Amino acid sequence: MEHDDLPAGRLLTRREVLAVLGIASAAATLRGLPVHAQESRPPCIARPQQMEGPFFVETGLNRSDIRSDPATGNASPGVPLQVTFRVARVAAGACAPLPSAHVELWQCDAAGVYSGVRDGDSKAAAQKFLRGYQVTDASGAATFTTIYPGWYPGRTVHLHFTVRAARAPGRREEFTSQLYFEDALTDKVHALAPYARRGWRPVRNGADGLYRHGGPQLVLAVQNQEKGLAATFDVALAA
């Protein structure tokens, strides 16, 4: 199969996803546990914080599918990616799911462009694609549908996220960091359309200044699903 012949924005079949991953059974070889393996236990995993970066925009968009611009309805093309955040609170030596937390996710598109900011693309500056937030449910979970991100100069491939939660009446805490991908997986995804037309990325994980400070603990364990890729990310906030 010639990956570059896939139409931009089309949802991949399971067979095509397995071809992207280059394995006969993704669950058997990918790093990390299956998505549903720990659902019975609240996740108590501390993660390093990283800088917000220059591209955050307060959109007020409460939605699970962040691929489209709300004004035009046009969805950003790329390999579908589902990211589930499982947020917990650690207190008095115990861990419990954290409901009602505000989880915000934002990223660049397959061409390395962010919406909502003036970064060399005047059309995108007026749009709000690949941005949005959700509120965690009773189990502390929030799931987003997005696309595998592209690259832009100076950085490895990544996503941005922020978790906001109430600590006490009138007090709010905020945890901000970034998510990364295994280089080998990014190489395979970026060989597909529409990523391939941008050319080879110059910065890999090990050469990224932010990744070198906690990045290995922020790498998503990506798995295949019926129409794209999926990952679950566990993060615990201290009391």
C-alpha angles and dihedrals in degrees: 000000000000105000094197089064093066111112113250113258097012115136111249121238120234090255091054092047090054089050090053090052090045095224139105093228117019095192091057097058111021120105117260138022126308114273094253099038097100103030092117092061128058110242113249101183120138114213133193118256120232134189121286093230129216099288106069115127125183097228101162088219109151102192142124098216107058099172099100135068104241093219097052102022089225112145122218109248120236145095108315114247127188116201120189118193117203109195124193139176123228114208134155092354093305133104127216135172113264112226125191094030116146111235117189123191128188137163147153123274128245090282093052095255126139121208123229097031136087100245104139097296111090094185093054091048089072094047136079106208121148093021133105148109140231137194117238118248128229091287092052093251132137122175126201131191111212139133133268103270126244126220138259130192118290099017140078118235112289151145128227126223141172129195118201122188139166114251096180137340107307093005126102131183126205129202116191128182145132135253126223140193135222110268093230092057093047090052090056096044093046090054087069129082130294092024097051095066089066093062131228118331114244099209124062126186097271093053095050113103095213095044090057089063104064099325096128088062090053099052113122118232096225122202135180125256132178097281108020139325132319140193138179121214121197120201131171125203120211120240 
